[in-house]
Amino acid sequence: MTAKKYIDSWHTVFKSQELDKLDKIIADNAVFTSPVVFKPMEGKEITKMYLFAAGQSFNMDKFKYIREVHDGINSILEFETFIDDISVNGVDMIKWNNEGKIVDFKVMIRPLKAVQKVQEKMIESLNSFK
């Protein structure tokens, strides 16, 4: 199977911003790597939490994927958005399993000012889960 076959499921769930829909596309053994946390986080629940928090942190009205590359079971999606007045450019690197579920999700962001702003907003969003 190829990543290109599975990417529509990510776009649908991402646009919905509904936490429960992430259950259908994230594997139990998923790993999430954040641009603002030193160590990758393992497990479906923590991956869901961080992906949901990211969705709350970004300005979704201005968020857009501007490029996609799919190779085998890997997808690379470049995005742009603004958080407050800070321009954010980054990539989502997704690895899929043969069932079409995400097993690895890594986010990379630039420039440094954007990373700092994302960290600030992620902390706010994650604190709302407590």
N, C-alpha and C positions, 0 to 999 in steps of 0.2 A: 504494500500500500504506500501511497505517497501523502506527504503533508498537504499538498494542494487539495486533496480530497477532503481533508478534515478542517481546513481553515475556516470554512463557512460557519461551522459550529461555534468557533471562537468569536467570530464577528457577531453572530446572533446573540450569544450570551453577553458579550461585552456591551453591546448597545442596550440590552435590556436593563443592565445594572441591578439584576436580581440575584442575590446571593445563593438562593437555593438552586438556581439553574447551573451554577458552577459544579454542583455535585455530578452532573451527567457527563462532564467533559474532563474532569481531573481524576487521575489515577490515585489509588490509595497511597502509593509510595512516591508521590510527586515531591519534587524538590524545587523550592523557590529561592532565587538569588536576587536580592534587592540591591540597588545602587547605594543605599544608605545604611545597610547592616553588614557588618564584617563577615559573618559566617552564613553559608546557605542554610535555609530552614527546611526541615524534612517533614513530610506528611501532608495529607489532603487538607486537614482542617486549617493548619497554619498557612498553607498555600492559598486556600480560599480567602482567609482573613486578609492577607496582604494584597491579593488581587482586588478584593472589594474595597479595601482602604485606598488603594491607588486610584480606583475609579472615583472615589469621593474626593480625592486630593486634586485631581486634574480638573481643569476647566473643560468639561465635556462638550460645551457649546463650541469650543474652538479646537478641540482635539480632532486630529485626523491622521490616518495612516497615509503616508505619501509614497511608500514603496514596499513591495513584498517580493521576497525571494524564497522559493521552495526547492529543496533538494532532498530527495529520499524522504526521510521521516523528520526533517528539520524545516522550520519556517523562521525567517527573519523579517520582521515588520518594522520599518522606520516610521516614527511618528513625530508630529509637531503639535504644540499647544502653547498656551500661556497660563501661568499661575500668577494671579495679581498682574503685575506689569512685567514679569520675567518670562522671556522666551525660552521654551524648553524643547530640546531636540533629543531624541533617543531611539533606542531599538528594543523591541521585545524579541527574544530568542526562545523559540518554542521547540521542544522535542516531543514527538508523539509516539505512543505505542501502537501495536497492530490493531487494537480495538478502537483507535481514534480518540484516545484520552491523552491528556497532557501529562508527561512524566518529568519534564524539566522546563522551568520557565525562568529566564534570566532577563533582567531589565538593566540597561545601561543608559545613562543620561549625561548630557553636556549642555552648556558649560558649567563650571563650578558653581556659579551663582544659582543656576537652575537646580543643581543637586542639593544645595543648601535649602532652597525653597521647598523642594519636594520632601526633604527630611522634616522640615517644620510642619508641613501639612499632613504628612504621614503620622507623625506623633499625635497631632490633634485627632486625626481619624481613628487611630488605633486606641487612643484613650477613651473614645466613645463606646468601644466594645466592653469596657470594664464595668 
